[in-house]
Amino acid sequence: MLGIENILCLTGDHTKMGDHPQAKPVFDLDSVSLLHTVQLLESGVDLGGNQLVGEPPKFSKGAVVSPCSDSVDAQLAKMERKVAAGADYFQTQAVFEPEKFIKFMEKAKQFGKPVQVGIIIPKSAGMAKFMNNNVAGIHVPDEMIEELKADKEKTKAGITGVEIAARIIKECKPYCQGVHIMALGWESKIPALLEQAEI
């Protein structure tokens, strides 16, 4: 109805993490059941089995995966369930460990689905430590944190973060079908990142 054709189906964060922490969390559907629901809509019925009026929609259905998670097998099992539920493509959680991503992708290619590697431009050592402590599926290695600490002015200007992100993209590029850049307010750094990553 609104011309939206691409959907990313994910469970989402708890409301306490958002702008309205007092809101009641609703988790009626997880990512797999949400993908299943979208498939039902595409077949012309809603979740209750009622016929839709008009032409059924057609979506490109995305899902998420955390390739650098501690449990690769669990992530592959989730990915398999999401493919069975209709996922057409995947976006990853932010990747800071290309070697883990590459090992994961060697196993994930069995599903035959395009994968976009998630990239965050790290703004500071503090941001990296925060992600390590608070964001599931992300680990910024100690040597990268030290790199962010080394030249505070260079880091503050975004130069170090862009260098790190470009390096990660270059290493991961041969193993994925796209890049999902999460600029987090640093959209102005994207042209330099694309140039350094040779995209």
Secondary structure as UniProt FT lines:
FT   STRAND          6..9
FT   HELIX           15..17
FT   TURN            21..22
FT   HELIX           31..43
FT   TURN            47..48
FT   STRAND          60..65
FT   TURN            67..68
FT   HELIX           72..84
FT   TURN            85..86
FT   STRAND          89..94
FT   HELIX           98..108
FT   HELIX           109..111
FT   STRAND          115..120
FT   HELIX           125..134
FT   TURN            136..137
FT   HELIX           142..150
FT   HELIX           152..156
FT   TURN            157..158
FT   HELIX           159..172
FT   HELIX           173..175
FT   STRAND          178..182
FT   TURN            184..185
FT   HELIX           187..189
FT   HELIX           190..196
FT   TURN            197..198
//
